[in-house]
Amino acid sequence: MSSSPRFDMYGCNFGWGKAMAARSSSSNKFDGNITAYPGWEGDGSVDLEVSLLAEYMSELEKDEEFLAVVSPPIKLEVLLGMSSK
């Protein structure tokens, strides 16, 4: 399913539990492409899939200003619904 704001990517359960991420197919990946999905956490959050050439991604990962404003990755315990004791 692609390009449908009505498709609940994280609410669809095929018996494996809640999806961990939504990604586009390889045919939709090219340098500079950004795809926005309704966020995994809900409540108006947004997940972005950013496709960049390796050298551009490497530079972005070094950008302190950028890193200061992006969300940290979700911990595995949260994804699996486990307690983080």
Summary of the structure (lengths in Angstrom):
residues: 85
radius of gyration: 14.9
end to end distance: 37.0
largest distance: 41.2
contacts: 132
relative contact order: 0.13
helix: 26%
strand: 14%
